[in-house]
Amino acid sequence: MALETGTKEAEIKAGIEKIVGGKRINVWTIGVTDNVDLRREAHGRPTIWHYLHAENEATAKKMEAYFKGQGMKGYNGPSGENAHNVYITW
C-alpha cells in the first residue's frame, strides 16, 4: 500500500494504525528510506510490505520514532538522503 505523495503526519499515523490494527505491534518493523525497492530487497522481499510517502524526511523520521515508541522494531540500516518514505513490514 502506498499513499499519495506528500502524505501528512496524521494520515501516515492513521494509515499505519489501520494496517497494524493495534494488535501485536511488536512483530512489525518500521523504517524510513529514500528507495523503497532497494530497502524491500534488503529485507528479503517480504510479502507483507507497506510504505507511505511523507511530505518530508522530518515527518518520516518522526513517525518512525513514534511507532518505535509504541513497540515496533526498527531497522538499523542506512536510510539514504532525503529518506521521506516510511515503511512497515512483518
C-alpha atoms as one frame of an Amber mdcrd trajectory, in Angstrom:
protein
   0.000   0.000   0.000   1.307   3.449  -0.843  -0.438   6.709  -0.144  -0.208
   9.717  -2.391   2.880  11.912  -2.499   3.302  14.351   0.365   1.293  12.495
   2.992   0.983  14.384   6.255   1.813  13.061   9.698  -1.795  12.390  10.785
  -2.530  10.485   7.569   0.573   8.334   7.961  -0.271   7.567  11.583  -3.861
   6.646  10.701  -2.743   4.544   7.721  -0.240   2.533   9.741  -2.655   2.073
  12.625  -5.288   0.776  10.200  -2.833  -1.739   8.696  -1.493  -2.947  12.044
  -4.883  -2.980  13.702  -3.484  -2.332  17.183  -2.569  -5.984  17.622   0.879
  -7.481  18.016   2.604  -4.225  17.126   5.874  -5.793  18.312   6.060  -8.134
  15.295   6.172  -5.220  12.844   9.326  -3.437  11.687   9.292   0.242  10.746
  11.888   2.271   8.920  12.493   5.186   6.602  14.201   5.093   3.237  14.808
   7.067   0.096  14.355   3.949  -2.080  11.569   1.519  -1.146  12.539  -1.072
  -3.750  16.124  -1.395  -2.521  15.009  -1.446   1.104  12.475  -4.176   0.371
  15.286  -6.209  -1.192  17.382  -5.640   1.953  14.537  -7.171   3.993  14.385
 -10.238   1.723  11.349  -9.156  -0.356   8.735  -9.779   2.370   5.161 -10.457
   1.315   3.749  -8.061   3.893   5.188  -4.686   2.913   3.568  -1.261   3.064
   5.052   2.169   2.532   3.805   5.716   2.765   5.403   8.755   1.178   5.776
  11.505   3.791   5.807  15.184   2.909   9.444  15.397   4.076  12.201  13.481
   5.833  11.485  15.078   9.219   7.888  13.813   9.148   9.051  10.333   8.127
  11.555  10.150  10.980   9.016  11.486  13.453   6.579   8.705  12.505   9.336
   6.117  12.734  10.225   7.303  16.257   6.558   7.364  17.293   5.865   3.768
  16.245   9.153   2.517  17.705   7.962   4.083  20.951   4.726   2.102  20.598
   6.693  -1.166  20.350   7.563  -1.656  16.677  11.017  -2.913  15.832  13.273
  -0.554  13.924  15.631  -1.153  11.028  19.175  -0.001  11.722  20.478   0.149
   8.163  21.207   3.335   6.236  18.171   5.328   5.125  19.762   7.323   2.292
  19.494  11.009   1.518  16.039  12.573   1.621  14.517   9.473   3.228  10.867
  10.515   3.007   9.284   7.053   2.702   8.015   5.331   5.854   7.658   1.576
   5.510   6.386  -1.247   7.688   6.894  -4.956   7.228   6.271  -8.152   9.117
